[in-house]
Amino acid sequence: MDERRVVVTGVGAITPLGLDVEQTWQAMLAGRSGAGAIQAFDAGDLPVRIAAEVKGFDAVATFGRRRARHLDRVVQLALVATKEAIEASKLDVASAPERTGVVYASGIGGIRTLEDGVRTLVTRGAEWVNPYVVPMMIPNMVAGEIAMEWGLLGYNCCTVTACSASAHAIGTAFDAIRLGRADVIVCGGSEAAVTPVGVAGFAAMKALSTRNDEPERASRPFDVDRDGFVLGEGAATLVLEERELALRRGAPVLAELCGYGATADGYHMTQPHPSGDGVVRAMQAALEDAGLSPSDIGYVNAHGTSTPPNDRVETIALKRVFGEPGPLVSSTKSMTGHTLGAAGALESVVCVLALQGSVVPPTINLDRPDPECDLEHVANQARAARLRYAMNNSLGFGGHNTSLVFGQAAGQGPE
């Protein structure tokens, strides 16, 4: 039996750059930053007072007052991104609900709800704690709410692997379809951790940029003056389908998901292994899964967090796999900030759009490339490129490494 192939038929996103995919993509191509002073709460007493927040989203207008109260922001964002993706795919979700699944990720889950619950417990007492605290804060409720919203009754799970969570979600969905456990899977990731504890916790680790006076220039992956990442929020969703099913129903095939690799460093809670071995093995596994050689990859959307260790180690790994000069590389976290558990899905959407448009979005603020990060950077301005395959890398606290390979849909690639 031939292996089932998997295609992307719909994408959706809500990000610091826009309330949908088109707004986000056009902002990326223009090299705009979504970072600014924190608006969600008063961050005046924190050492870091900037973040990349979703702007202009009205949860009450979207869901109604009562329902919005019972959904943490992490779920709200996921539902918005998923609605766009399902509508774009022209998927009839009622046609085979038992064969349609959900694999959705969040690195942290409903941290805003948890903080509110703790505050209520401390200031008012246990009898005032919201009975929805637990179901609203647990990360898997994102996948559960998506299934309930659209009546999707098939394979369903949540991946929680920090900053690689939604890349794992996509890879898990990919495998489930190839194994025949589902025909269609809605997958992606959401994060809404711009909260007092979220910001203070990352700041205490010295992981965040402290460029409070110039937030738009704070996220600067691979630049010699980088000093940490900018915390971001958002959600991104992809609809994956078994290829023959998608073609039979005339679905808009945007790209093919060709390969998936996942490894562990087994080294440190937050630092990547200095050799880059785990990242190397993840990329090699994804290439082998796709049946490709390194020279086939035209673009890598790097994990590129703007922290000194990550960018240096990822550079080492990329050069070990691809040699020099290697493929074009950019980190769109320079514009969106680091959306944690949503990053892998959002950057997978970027790979799909890059393949479709034959254009690579830039790494902005890359003014002085670090000599230790000497890659084929697309710096500060988008670049036209003839692409057949693109790779997305995601690395998570705990040493989780993932790589995904996307290819042009049949008939779309360069001859």
PyMOL commands that set and color helices and strands:
alter all, ss='L'
color gray80, all
select helices_A, chain A and resi 21-29+59-63+65-69+73-89+97-99+111-124+126-128+133-137+141-150+162-178+196-204+215-217+243-248+277-290+294-296+308-322+333-336+340-357+371-373
alter helices_A, ss='H'
color red, helices_A
select strands_A, chain A and resi 6-14+36-37+50-51+100-105+156-159+184-191+234-242+255-264+297-301+328-330+359-360+376-377+383-384+389-396+400-408
alter strands_A, ss='S'
color yellow, strands_A
deselect
rebuild
show_as cartoon
